[in-house]
């Protein structure tokens, strides 16, 4: 389990389950409160994993730059979750999840713009197909 492809496929599988479980979970409560409860579960599980692996670090050993970017990432994650749960509350999981996956397209664009990454012609075609596919899957039947 040391290659990125295995972890990426597991991430996709868990993300799919997240949509299904969250759709059922937000039926009877406010989506923001649902996000809060989900976050508590994540914190407890991650704390247990870090403790069991002995991976906690001294907070002073982490650079300021790391704090800034992880903080920004945390804010973006929180905003994403709040929006995602609100969308699930209002729409069908089978439509919300594909639109959410337009993040793949945005990551490719942001990678080029902000990180100087390069996309080959096949990569660009793939990004366009992902965008097209996400939109087509989200169209109401």
C-alpha positions in Angstrom: 0.0 0.0 0.0 2.9 2.3 -0.7 1.8 3.7 -4.1 -0.3 6.8 -4.6 -2.7 5.0 -7.0 -4.0 2.7 -4.2 -4.5 5.6 -1.8 -6.2 7.7 -4.5 -8.6 4.8 -5.3 -9.4 4.4 -1.6 -10.0 8.1 -1.4 -12.5 8.0 -4.2 -14.3 5.0 -2.7 -14.5 6.7 0.7 -15.6 10.0 -0.9 -18.4 8.1 -2.7 -19.5 6.6 0.7 -19.3 10.1 2.2 -21.9 11.4 -0.2 -24.3 8.5 0.5 -23.9 8.6 4.2 -24.0 12.4 4.4 -27.2 12.5 2.3 -28.9 10.3 4.8 -27.3 12.1 7.7 -28.5 15.5 6.8 -32.2 14.5 6.3 -33.3 15.7 9.7 -30.7 18.2 10.8 -29.1 21.5 9.8 -26.3 20.8 7.3 -23.9 23.0 9.3 -24.5 21.1 12.5 -24.0 17.8 10.5 -20.7 19.2 9.3 -19.8 20.0 12.9 -20.6 16.4 14.0 -18.6 14.9 11.1 -15.6 17.1 12.0 -15.7 15.8 15.6 -15.6 12.2 14.3 -12.7 13.1 12.1 -10.7 14.8 14.9 -11.2 11.8 17.2 -10.2 9.2 14.6 -7.1 11.2 13.5 -6.0 11.7 17.1 -6.3 8.0 17.7 -4.3 7.2 14.6 -1.6 9.7 15.5 -1.4 8.5 19.1 -1.2 4.8 18.0 1.6 5.5 15.5 3.5 7.9 17.8 3.3 10.6 15.1 2.4 13.7 17.2 5.0 16.4 16.8 6.0 19.4 18.8 4.1 22.4 17.5 7.3 24.5 17.7 9.0 22.2 15.2 6.6 23.2 12.4 7.4 26.2 10.2 5.3 29.3 10.0 4.8 28.8 6.3 3.5 25.3 7.0 1.0 26.7 9.5 -0.2 29.4 7.1 -0.8 27.0 4.2 -2.3 24.2 6.4 -4.5 26.9 8.0 -5.7 28.1 4.6 -6.2 24.5 3.5 -8.3 23.9 6.7 -10.4 27.0 6.0 -11.0 25.8 2.4 -11.8 22.3 3.6 -14.3 23.7 6.1 -15.9 25.9 3.5 -16.1 23.0 1.0 -17.7 20.7 3.6 -20.3 23.4 4.6 -21.2 23.9 0.9 -21.2 20.2 0.2 -23.5 19.4 3.1 -25.8 22.3 2.2 -25.9 21.0 -1.4 -26.7 17.5 -0.3 -29.5 18.8 1.9 -31.0 20.5 -1.1 -30.2 18.2 -3.9 -29.8 14.6 -5.0 -26.4 12.9 -4.0 -26.1 11.6 -7.6 -26.2 15.2 -8.8 -24.2 16.9 -6.1 -21.3 14.6 -6.0 -20.4 15.0 -9.7 -20.5 18.8 -9.5 -18.3 18.5 -6.4 -15.8 16.5 -8.4 -15.3 19.5 -10.7 -12.7 20.2 -8.1 -10.5 17.8 -10.2 -10.8 20.2 -13.0 -10.1 23.2 -10.8 -7.1 21.6 -9.3 -5.6 21.1 -12.8 -6.3 24.7 -13.6 -5.0 26.0 -10.3 -1.9 23.7 -10.6 -1.1 25.4 -13.9 -1.8 28.9 -12.8 -0.4 28.9 -9.3 2.1 26.1 -9.1 3.5 26.2 -12.7 2.5 22.7 -13.4 2.2 21.6 -17.1 -0.6 19.8 -18.8 0.1 17.9 -21.9 -2.5 17.7 -24.7 -3.8 14.3 -23.4 -4.0 15.8 -19.9 -6.0 18.8 -21.2 -8.4 16.6 -23.1 -8.8 14.5 -19.9 -9.6 17.6 -17.9 -12.2 18.7 -20.5 -13.7 15.2 -20.5 -13.9 15.2 -16.7 -15.7 18.6 -16.8 -18.1 17.4 -19.5 -18.7 14.1 -17.7 -19.4 15.7 -14.4 -21.9 18.1 -15.9 -23.6 15.3 -17.9 -23.9 13.1 -14.8 -25.4 15.9 -12.8 -28.1 16.7 -15.3 -31.5 15.9 -13.8 -33.0 12.7 -15.3 
